[in-house]
């Protein structure tokens, strides 16, 4: 039997992460540690899903530089179908995060112009092979608003959406009723809905009304809110011993939920697995836990 394939569109770039050694001092040089690694919401989620047995591909633009070779080597090593397209004379995108000593994000900024310049037509033409063979598409808001909208409207397979940031979440407006599963957080959901307040349960109710079949809203250590077929519920987020770095936690959640659904778990059980995967991830200084596996997560199913 052919393994189901999930195509991840966009979100393969480099993460550059700075971790402060002490309290932040505004307007001054702060001591810390700087690391870089392959990242992006699409790539991180695909890696987690692949480690948990999901058939995966990733497509989108990369630059004509050393970083693209690092990305391609990683895809090959982790059995992810390579649908990346090299754009001559351009630089692979990057995301820079500054993390406090407590592991929480202080500020992040991105240089992802290459992703945002690609139209839906470019994606459909350049990435036709992985897209045409996929059973579902995972689309992040790292693409332009017009590309996101046109891809969602064009798709003939289920769409999984990730809002990725407050500023980009609005790119899914107008196509919410075409989304099968959405991954977002409380602030991103507020932005998506054009609001400045509202708790996760309330926001989930509005997203249900807008036609999204299922999804999750995270809010740090507060209970995760999910919805499925019009029913909204909450799941507790277990306390983590030490938060090292929150980078990649949402991606781990999404990747594990996709894997759980692929394995035949109910949506609620799959979300429970995702919570465990996210908890394991924030206890490390890497956006993807190298040892992620079902053996690591099986205690959630007992």
C-alpha positions as CSV (number, residue, x, y, z in Angstrom):
1,X,0.0,0.0,0.0
2,X,1.3,3.5,-0.9
3,X,2.2,5.6,2.1
4,X,0.1,8.8,2.3
5,X,2.1,11.8,1.4
6,X,1.9,15.3,2.9
7,X,3.4,18.2,0.8
8,X,4.8,21.1,2.9
9,X,4.8,24.3,0.9
10,X,7.3,27.0,1.9
11,X,9.1,27.5,5.2
12,X,12.5,26.0,4.5
13,X,15.2,28.4,5.5
14,X,17.9,28.9,8.2
15,X,17.2,29.7,11.8
16,X,19.8,31.8,13.7
17,X,19.1,31.7,17.4
18,X,20.7,33.9,20.0
19,X,20.3,32.8,23.7
20,X,21.1,35.4,26.3
21,X,23.1,34.4,29.4
22,X,21.3,36.8,31.7
23,X,18.7,39.5,31.9
24,X,18.3,41.6,28.8
25,X,19.8,45.1,28.9
26,X,18.1,47.4,26.3
27,X,20.3,49.5,24.1
28,X,23.4,47.6,25.0
29,X,25.5,44.6,24.0
30,X,24.3,41.5,25.7
31,X,26.4,38.4,26.3
32,X,25.0,35.2,24.9
33,X,25.4,32.2,22.5
34,X,24.6,32.3,18.8
35,X,23.7,29.1,16.9
36,X,22.3,28.4,13.4
37,X,20.5,25.4,12.0
38,X,18.1,24.5,9.2
39,X,14.6,25.7,10.1
40,X,11.4,27.2,9.1
41,X,7.8,26.2,10.1
42,X,7.4,24.0,7.0
43,X,10.8,22.2,7.3
44,X,10.6,21.8,11.1
45,X,7.0,20.3,10.9
46,X,8.0,18.1,8.0
47,X,11.0,16.7,9.9
48,X,9.0,15.9,13.0
49,X,6.3,14.2,10.8
50,X,8.9,12.3,8.9
51,X,10.6,11.0,12.0
52,X,7.2,9.7,13.1
53,X,6.6,7.8,9.9
54,X,4.7,10.2,7.7
55,X,5.5,10.3,4.0
56,X,6.7,13.9,3.4
57,X,7.9,16.3,0.7
58,X,8.8,20.0,0.9
59,X,8.7,22.5,-1.9
60,X,9.5,26.2,-2.3
61,X,12.3,28.5,-3.2
62,X,15.9,28.5,-1.8
63,X,18.9,30.7,-2.7
64,X,21.9,29.9,-4.9
65,X,24.2,29.5,-1.8
66,X,25.8,27.1,0.6
67,X,22.7,27.0,2.8
68,X,20.6,25.4,0.1
69,X,23.1,22.5,-0.1
70,X,22.8,22.0,3.7
71,X,19.0,21.9,3.4
72,X,19.1,19.4,0.6
73,X,21.5,17.1,2.4
74,X,19.3,17.2,5.5
75,X,16.2,16.3,3.4
76,X,18.1,13.4,1.9
77,X,19.3,12.2,5.3
78,X,15.8,12.3,6.8
79,X,13.9,10.7,3.9
80,X,12.0,13.9,2.9
81,X,11.3,14.3,-0.8
82,X,13.2,17.3,-2.1
83,X,11.0,19.7,-4.0
84,X,13.1,22.8,-3.3
85,X,13.8,25.1,-6.2
86,X,17.0,27.1,-6.5
87,X,16.6,30.7,-7.5
88,X,19.8,32.0,-9.1
89,X,21.5,35.0,-7.6
90,X,19.4,34.9,-4.4
91,X,20.1,34.1,-0.8
92,X,18.2,31.4,1.2
93,X,15.8,33.0,3.7
94,X,16.6,33.2,7.4
95,X,14.9,33.8,10.7
96,X,16.7,35.3,13.7
97,X,15.4,34.8,17.2
98,X,16.6,36.3,20.5
99,X,15.8,34.0,23.4
100,X,15.9,35.1,27.0
101,X,17.7,33.2,29.8
102,X,14.2,31.8,30.7
103,X,13.9,30.2,27.2
104,X,11.1,32.5,26.1
105,X,11.2,34.5,22.8
106,X,12.2,38.2,23.3
107,X,12.1,39.2,19.6
108,X,12.4,37.6,16.3
109,X,12.8,38.9,12.8
110,X,12.9,37.3,9.4
111,X,14.4,37.8,6.0
112,X,12.0,35.8,3.9
113,X,11.5,38.0,0.9
114,X,12.4,35.2,-1.4
115,X,9.4,33.2,-0.2
116,X,7.0,36.1,-0.4
117,X,8.0,37.0,-4.0
118,X,6.8,33.6,-5.3
119,X,3.4,33.6,-6.8
120,X,0.9,30.7,-6.6
121,X,1.5,30.0,-10.3
122,X,5.3,29.8,-9.7
123,X,4.7,27.3,-6.9
124,X,2.3,25.2,-8.9
125,X,4.6,25.1,-11.9
126,X,8.0,24.6,-10.2
127,X,6.6,22.2,-7.5
128,X,4.2,20.3,-9.6
129,X,5.6,16.8,-8.9
130,X,5.4,16.8,-5.1
131,X,2.1,18.7,-5.1
132,X,0.4,16.4,-7.6
133,X,1.4,13.3,-5.8
134,X,0.4,14.5,-2.3
135,X,-2.7,13.5,-0.4
136,X,-2.8,16.8,1.6
137,X,-0.9,20.1,1.6
138,X,0.6,21.9,4.6
139,X,0.7,25.7,3.8
140,X,2.4,28.2,6.1
141,X,1.7,32.0,6.0
142,X,5.4,32.5,5.0
143,X,4.1,32.9,1.4
144,X,2.4,36.1,0.2
145,X,-1.2,36.7,1.0
146,X,-2.2,36.3,-2.7
147,X,-0.2,33.1,-3.0
148,X,-1.7,31.6,0.1
149,X,-5.2,32.4,-1.0
150,X,-4.8,31.1,-4.5
151,X,-3.1,27.9,-3.4
152,X,-5.8,27.1,-0.9
153,X,-8.5,27.9,-3.5
154,X,-6.8,25.8,-6.2
155,X,-6.2,22.7,-4.0
156,X,-8.2,19.5,-4.6
157,X,-6.8,17.8,-1.4
158,X,-7.2,18.7,2.2
159,X,-5.4,21.8,3.4
160,X,-3.5,22.0,6.7
161,X,-2.6,25.6,7.7
162,X,-0.1,27.2,10.0
163,X,-0.4,30.9,10.8
164,X,3.3,31.2,12.0
165,X,3.2,34.8,13.3
166,X,0.8,37.6,14.3
167,X,1.7,39.7,11.3
168,X,1.3,36.9,8.7
169,X,-1.8,35.2,10.1
170,X,-4.1,37.6,8.2
171,X,-3.0,35.9,5.0
172,X,-5.5,33.2,5.5
173,X,-8.4,35.5,5.7
174,X,-11.0,34.8,3.0
175,X,-10.3,31.1,2.7
176,X,-10.9,29.8,6.2
177,X,-13.8,27.7,5.2
178,X,-11.5,25.7,2.9
179,X,-9.1,24.7,5.7
180,X,-9.2,21.2,7.1
181,X,-6.8,21.7,10.1
182,X,-5.4,25.0,11.5
183,X,-2.4,25.4,13.8
184,X,-2.3,28.8,15.5
185,X,-1.7,30.5,18.9
186,X,-3.9,32.9,20.8
187,X,-2.2,36.1,19.5
188,X,-2.1,34.9,16.0
189,X,-5.8,33.9,16.1
190,X,-6.7,37.3,17.4
191,X,-4.8,38.9,14.5
192,X,-6.4,36.5,12.0
193,X,-9.9,37.5,13.2
194,X,-9.1,41.2,13.4
195,X,-9.4,41.3,17.2
196,X,-7.3,42.6,20.1
197,X,-8.7,40.4,22.8
198,X,-10.6,37.2,23.4
199,X,-9.6,33.9,25.1
200,X,-8.7,30.8,23.2
201,X,-12.1,29.1,23.8
202,X,-13.9,32.1,22.4
203,X,-11.5,32.4,19.4
204,X,-11.9,28.8,18.6
205,X,-15.7,29.2,18.6
206,X,-15.4,32.0,16.0
207,X,-13.0,29.9,13.9
208,X,-15.6,27.1,14.0
209,X,-18.2,29.6,12.7
210,X,-15.8,30.7,9.9
211,X,-15.8,27.1,8.6
212,X,-12.5,25.5,9.7
213,X,-13.2,21.9,10.4
214,X,-10.6,21.4,13.1
215,X,-7.6,23.0,14.7
216,X,-5.7,24.0,17.8
217,X,-4.9,27.2,19.6
218,X,-1.9,27.3,21.9
219,X,-1.2,29.8,24.6
220,X,2.1,29.0,26.3
221,X,1.6,27.1,29.5
222,X,-2.1,27.7,29.5
223,X,-4.5,24.9,28.4
224,X,-4.4,24.1,24.7
225,X,-7.8,24.7,23.0
226,X,-8.9,22.4,20.1
227,X,-12.0,22.0,18.0
228,X,-13.2,19.2,15.8
229,X,-16.5,19.1,13.8
230,X,-17.9,22.1,15.8
231,X,-17.0,20.8,19.3
232,X,-14.5,22.9,21.3
233,X,-12.4,21.4,24.1
234,X,-9.3,22.0,26.2
235,X,-6.3,19.9,27.1
236,X,-3.9,20.7,29.9
237,X,-0.3,21.4,29.0
238,X,2.0,19.5,31.4
239,X,4.6,21.5,33.2
240,X,8.1,21.2,31.7
241,X,11.0,20.9,34.0
242,X,13.2,23.5,32.2
243,X,12.3,25.6,29.3
244,X,15.5,25.9,27.2
245,X,14.2,27.3,24.0
246,X,10.6,27.7,22.6
247,X,11.7,27.7,19.0
248,X,10.1,24.8,17.1
249,X,7.6,23.9,19.8
250,X,4.6,24.8,17.6
251,X,6.1,23.0,14.7
252,X,6.6,19.8,16.8
253,X,3.0,20.0,17.9
254,X,1.8,20.2,14.3
255,X,4.1,17.5,13.0
256,X,3.1,15.1,15.7
257,X,-0.6,15.8,15.2
258,X,-0.2,15.1,11.5
259,X,1.6,11.9,12.3
260,X,-1.0,10.9,14.9
261,X,-3.9,11.4,12.4
262,X,-1.9,9.5,9.8
263,X,-1.6,6.6,12.3
264,X,-5.3,6.5,12.8
265,X,-5.6,8.3,16.1
266,X,-8.6,10.4,16.9
267,X,-8.1,14.2,16.6
268,X,-8.0,14.6,20.4
269,X,-5.6,11.8,20.9
270,X,-3.4,13.2,18.1
271,X,-3.3,16.6,19.8
272,X,-2.3,14.9,23.0
273,X,0.7,13.4,21.2
274,X,1.5,16.8,19.8
275,X,1.5,18.4,23.3
276,X,4.1,15.8,24.4
277,X,6.2,16.4,21.3
278,X,6.2,20.2,21.9
279,X,7.1,19.7,25.6
280,X,10.1,17.5,24.6
281,X,11.2,20.1,22.1
282,X,11.2,23.1,24.4
283,X,13.5,21.2,26.8
284,X,16.3,21.3,24.2
285,X,18.2,24.0,22.3
286,X,17.3,22.7,18.8
287,X,14.1,23.5,16.8
288,X,13.7,19.7,16.0
289,X,14.5,17.0,18.5
290,X,16.8,14.6,16.7
291,X,15.6,11.6,18.7
292,X,11.9,12.3,18.1
293,X,10.1,8.9,17.7
294,X,7.0,7.1,18.6
295,X,8.9,5.2,21.3
296,X,9.5,8.6,22.9
297,X,5.8,9.6,22.7
298,X,4.1,6.2,23.3
299,X,3.4,6.8,27.0
300,X,0.7,9.3,26.0
301,X,-1.2,6.5,24.3
302,X,-1.2,4.2,27.3
